[in-house]
Amino acid sequence: MALLFTAATFWWLNARLGVLKSWEPQTYAMSLSRDFVRVRLPLVMYNTGARPIVVLDMRMRFLAEPDALWPLNWTGTSEKLMPPSADDVVAPVGFAIAGRTAEQLVISFTVPSPGFIPEERDYQVVIEAVLGQRKLWQRVLRRDSRWQPFAHFSLRMGPMRYAGPYRAYSNSPRDQQTKTLRAPDEAMKRLALRLRGEREGSS
């Protein structure tokens, strides 16, 4: 029994493969243009196990949204939500999270925009990753897919103030300035009408 306890303790402390976890961010940044929807999320990613977890790829999906046909692909990583220059955003590169540690990174997701205009409501999103290793139950239950969900939360969107550069928004349900942050201006309204007109004309 002592030997078994020692072996189990060693495995738990040094060899156990955990799972990747993350939580709802309090802020996010978004940019909408004629061609792309871009979202930046400051994510805290935690490795629950003792062994490192290697993240090879990520994506964000809108759940139960008929107009969002494609997932948003991982297109950049930075340390700040609003980096001062493009040089502070690096291309997607795989990284490792050590056992029982957390990493905070701002992940940029992008998708071609066929006329997707965010409405002033909550969207349910899931963040998925391709990991360098998976647990046995993950390989058995999700053997048809490399993608493993590690975060599921509400993204509280509203019409953007203007198209083009990124702008930061609150994602907190308790924020008293939500309506002010999400108030659209005339430029955004014109862009929305033009995109909808182009989509209807091509259908």
Contacts in CASP RR format, 6 or more apart in sequence:
PFRMAT RR
TARGET T0000
AUTHOR 0000-0000-0000
METHOD contacts of the structure
MODEL  1
MALLFTAATFWWLNARLGVLKSWEPQTYAMSLSRDFVRVRLPLVMYNTGA
RPIVVLDMRMRFLAEPDALWPLNWTGTSEKLMPPSADDVVAPVGFAIAGR
TAEQLVISFTVPSPGFIPEERDYQVVIEAVLGQRKLWQRVLRRDSRWQPF
AHFSLRMGPMRYAGPYRAYSNSPRDQQTKTLRAPDEAMKRLALRLRGERE
GSS
12 50 0 8 1.000
13 50 0 8 1.000
14 50 0 8 1.000
15 50 0 8 1.000
15 51 0 8 1.000
16 49 0 8 1.000
16 50 0 8 1.000
16 51 0 8 1.000
17 49 0 8 1.000
17 50 0 8 1.000
17 51 0 8 1.000
17 53 0 8 1.000
17 133 0 8 1.000
17 135 0 8 1.000
18 47 0 8 1.000
18 48 0 8 1.000
18 49 0 8 1.000
18 50 0 8 1.000
18 51 0 8 1.000
18 53 0 8 1.000
18 99 0 8 1.000
18 135 0 8 1.000
19 47 0 8 1.000
19 48 0 8 1.000
19 49 0 8 1.000
19 135 0 8 1.000
19 150 0 8 1.000
20 45 0 8 1.000
20 46 0 8 1.000
20 47 0 8 1.000
20 48 0 8 1.000
20 53 0 8 1.000
20 55 0 8 1.000
20 97 0 8 1.000
20 129 0 8 1.000
20 131 0 8 1.000
20 148 0 8 1.000
20 150 0 8 1.000
21 45 0 8 1.000
21 46 0 8 1.000
21 48 0 8 1.000
21 150 0 8 1.000
21 151 0 8 1.000
22 43 0 8 1.000
22 44 0 8 1.000
22 45 0 8 1.000
22 46 0 8 1.000
22 127 0 8 1.000
22 150 0 8 1.000
22 151 0 8 1.000
23 44 0 8 1.000
23 151 0 8 1.000
23 153 0 8 1.000
24 151 0 8 1.000
24 153 0 8 1.000
24 154 0 8 1.000
24 171 0 8 1.000
25 41 0 8 1.000
25 42 0 8 1.000
25 43 0 8 1.000
25 153 0 8 1.000
25 171 0 8 1.000
26 42 0 8 1.000
26 170 0 8 1.000
26 171 0 8 1.000
26 172 0 8 1.000
27 42 0 8 1.000
27 81 0 8 1.000
27 168 0 8 1.000
27 169 0 8 1.000
27 170 0 8 1.000
27 171 0 8 1.000
27 172 0 8 1.000
28 39 0 8 1.000
28 40 0 8 1.000
28 41 0 8 1.000
28 42 0 8 1.000
28 81 0 8 1.000
28 155 0 8 1.000
28 168 0 8 1.000
28 169 0 8 1.000
28 171 0 8 1.000
29 39 0 8 1.000
29 40 0 8 1.000
29 81 0 8 1.000
29 82 0 8 1.000
29 166 0 8 1.000
29 167 0 8 1.000
29 168 0 8 1.000
29 169 0 8 1.000
30 37 0 8 1.000
30 38 0 8 1.000
30 39 0 8 1.000
30 40 0 8 1.000
30 118 0 8 1.000
30 157 0 8 1.000
30 160 0 8 1.000
30 166 0 8 1.000
30 167 0 8 1.000
30 169 0 8 1.000
31 37 0 8 1.000
31 38 0 8 1.000
31 160 0 8 1.000
31 163 0 8 1.000
31 164 0 8 1.000
31 165 0 8 1.000
31 166 0 8 1.000
31 167 0 8 1.000
32 38 0 8 1.000
32 113 0 8 1.000
32 116 0 8 1.000
32 117 0 8 1.000
32 118 0 8 1.000
32 160 0 8 1.000
32 163 0 8 1.000
32 164 0 8 1.000
32 188 0 8 1.000
32 191 0 8 1.000
33 113 0 8 1.000
33 163 0 8 1.000
33 164 0 8 1.000
34 113 0 8 1.000
34 163 0 8 1.000
34 191 0 8 1.000
34 195 0 8 1.000
35 112 0 8 1.000
35 113 0 8 1.000
36 110 0 8 1.000
36 111 0 8 1.000
36 112 0 8 1.000
36 113 0 8 1.000
37 72 0 8 1.000
37 110 0 8 1.000
37 111 0 8 1.000
37 112 0 8 1.000
37 113 0 8 1.000
37 116 0 8 1.000
38 75 0 8 1.000
38 108 0 8 1.000
38 109 0 8 1.000
38 110 0 8 1.000
38 166 0 8 1.000
39 60 0 8 1.000
39 72 0 8 1.000
39 108 0 8 1.000
39 109 0 8 1.000
39 110 0 8 1.000
39 155 0 8 1.000
40 78 0 8 1.000
40 81 0 8 1.000
40 106 0 8 1.000
40 107 0 8 1.000
40 108 0 8 1.000
40 109 0 8 1.000
40 166 0 8 1.000
41 60 0 8 1.000
41 106 0 8 1.000
41 107 0 8 1.000
41 109 0 8 1.000
41 127 0 8 1.000
42 81 0 8 1.000
42 104 0 8 1.000
42 105 0 8 1.000
42 106 0 8 1.000
43 104 0 8 1.000
43 105 0 8 1.000
43 106 0 8 1.000
43 107 0 8 1.000
43 127 0 8 1.000
43 151 0 8 1.000
44 102 0 8 1.000
44 103 0 8 1.000
44 104 0 8 1.000
45 55 0 8 1.000
45 97 0 8 1.000
45 102 0 8 1.000
45 103 0 8 1.000
45 104 0 8 1.000
45 105 0 8 1.000
45 150 0 8 1.000
46 97 0 8 1.000
46 101 0 8 1.000
46 102 0 8 1.000
47 53 0 8 1.000
47 97 0 8 1.000
47 98 0 8 1.000
47 99 0 8 1.000
47 100 0 8 1.000
47 101 0 8 1.000
47 102 0 8 1.000
48 100 0 8 1.000
49 99 0 8 1.000
49 100 0 8 1.000
50 99 0 8 1.000
50 100 0 8 1.000
51 99 0 8 1.000
51 133 0 8 1.000
52 96 0 8 1.000
52 97 0 8 1.000
52 98 0 8 1.000
52 99 0 8 1.000
53 96 0 8 1.000
53 97 0 8 1.000
53 99 0 8 1.000
53 131 0 8 1.000
53 132 0 8 1.000
53 133 0 8 1.000
54 94 0 8 1.000
54 95 0 8 1.000
54 96 0 8 1.000
54 131 0 8 1.000
54 132 0 8 1.000
54 133 0 8 1.000
55 94 0 8 1.000
55 95 0 8 1.000
55 96 0 8 1.000
55 97 0 8 1.000
55 129 0 8 1.000
55 130 0 8 1.000
55 131 0 8 1.000
55 132 0 8 1.000
56 94 0 8 1.000
56 129 0 8 1.000
56 130 0 8 1.000
56 131 0 8 1.000
56 132 0 8 1.000
57 74 0 8 1.000
57 92 0 8 1.000
57 94 0 8 1.000
57 129 0 8 1.000
57 130 0 8 1.000
58 74 0 8 1.000
58 92 0 8 1.000
58 107 0 8 1.000
58 109 0 8 1.000
58 127 0 8 1.000
58 128 0 8 1.000
58 129 0 8 1.000
58 130 0 8 1.000
59 71 0 8 1.000
59 72 0 8 1.000
59 73 0 8 1.000
59 74 0 8 1.000
59 109 0 8 1.000
59 127 0 8 1.000
59 128 0 8 1.000
59 147 0 8 1.000
60 71 0 8 1.000
60 72 0 8 1.000
60 109 0 8 1.000
60 125 0 8 1.000
60 126 0 8 1.000
60 127 0 8 1.000
60 128 0 8 1.000
61 68 0 8 1.000
61 71 0 8 1.000
61 72 0 8 1.000
61 125 0 8 1.000
61 126 0 8 1.000
61 128 0 8 1.000
62 68 0 8 1.000
62 123 0 8 1.000
62 124 0 8 1.000
62 125 0 8 1.000
63 123 0 8 1.000
63 124 0 8 1.000
63 125 0 8 1.000
63 126 0 8 1.000
64 124 0 8 1.000
65 123 0 8 1.000
67 116 0 8 1.000
68 111 0 8 1.000
68 116 0 8 1.000
69 114 0 8 1.000
70 111 0 8 1.000
70 112 0 8 1.000
71 111 0 8 1.000
71 128 0 8 1.000
72 109 0 8 1.000
72 110 0 8 1.000
72 111 0 8 1.000
73 109 0 8 1.000
73 110 0 8 1.000
73 111 0 8 1.000
74 92 0 8 1.000
74 107 0 8 1.000
74 108 0 8 1.000
74 109 0 8 1.000
75 91 0 8 1.000
75 92 0 8 1.000
75 108 0 8 1.000
75 109 0 8 1.000
75 110 0 8 1.000
76 89 0 8 1.000
76 90 0 8 1.000
76 91 0 8 1.000
76 92 0 8 1.000
76 107 0 8 1.000
76 108 0 8 1.000
77 89 0 8 1.000
77 90 0 8 1.000
77 91 0 8 1.000
77 92 0 8 1.000
77 93 0 8 1.000
77 105 0 8 1.000
77 106 0 8 1.000
77 107 0 8 1.000
77 108 0 8 1.000
78 88 0 8 1.000
78 89 0 8 1.000
78 90 0 8 1.000
78 105 0 8 1.000
78 106 0 8 1.000
78 108 0 8 1.000
79 88 0 8 1.000
79 105 0 8 1.000
79 106 0 8 1.000
80 88 0 8 1.000
80 106 0 8 1.000
81 106 0 8 1.000
81 168 0 8 1.000
82 166 0 8 1.000
82 168 0 8 1.000
83 89 0 8 1.000
83 106 0 8 1.000
89 108 0 8 1.000
95 103 0 8 1.000
95 105 0 8 1.000
97 103 0 8 1.000
113 195 0 8 1.000
114 199 0 8 1.000
115 195 0 8 1.000
115 196 0 8 1.000
115 198 0 8 1.000
115 199 0 8 1.000
117 159 0 8 1.000
117 192 0 8 1.000
117 195 0 8 1.000
117 196 0 8 1.000
118 157 0 8 1.000
118 158 0 8 1.000
118 159 0 8 1.000
118 160 0 8 1.000
119 157 0 8 1.000
119 158 0 8 1.000
119 159 0 8 1.000
120 157 0 8 1.000
120 158 0 8 1.000
120 159 0 8 1.000
120 182 0 8 1.000
121 156 0 8 1.000
121 157 0 8 1.000
121 158 0 8 1.000
122 154 0 8 1.000
122 155 0 8 1.000
122 156 0 8 1.000
122 157 0 8 1.000
123 154 0 8 1.000
123 155 0 8 1.000
123 156 0 8 1.000
123 157 0 8 1.000
124 152 0 8 1.000
124 153 0 8 1.000
124 154 0 8 1.000
124 155 0 8 1.000
125 152 0 8 1.000
125 153 0 8 1.000
125 154 0 8 1.000
125 155 0 8 1.000
126 149 0 8 1.000
126 151 0 8 1.000
126 152 0 8 1.000
127 149 0 8 1.000
127 150 0 8 1.000
127 151 0 8 1.000
127 152 0 8 1.000
128 147 0 8 1.000
128 148 0 8 1.000
128 149 0 8 1.000
128 150 0 8 1.000
129 147 0 8 1.000
129 148 0 8 1.000
129 150 0 8 1.000
130 146 0 8 1.000
130 147 0 8 1.000
130 148 0 8 1.000
131 148 0 8 1.000
134 142 0 8 1.000
134 148 0 8 1.000
138 148 0 8 1.000
142 148 0 8 1.000
154 171 0 8 1.000
154 173 0 8 1.000
155 171 0 8 1.000
156 169 0 8 1.000
156 170 0 8 1.000
156 171 0 8 1.000
156 172 0 8 1.000
156 173 0 8 1.000
156 178 0 8 1.000
157 169 0 8 1.000
157 182 0 8 1.000
158 169 0 8 1.000
158 182 0 8 1.000
158 184 0 8 1.000
159 182 0 8 1.000
159 183 0 8 1.000
159 184 0 8 1.000
159 188 0 8 1.000
159 189 0 8 1.000
159 192 0 8 1.000
160 167 0 8 1.000
160 184 0 8 1.000
160 188 0 8 1.000
161 167 0 8 1.000
161 183 0 8 1.000
161 184 0 8 1.000
161 185 0 8 1.000
161 188 0 8 1.000
162 185 0 8 1.000
162 187 0 8 1.000
162 188 0 8 1.000
163 187 0 8 1.000
163 188 0 8 1.000
163 191 0 8 1.000
169 181 0 8 1.000
169 182 0 8 1.000
170 177 0 8 1.000
170 178 0 8 1.000
170 181 0 8 1.000
175 181 0 8 1.000
END
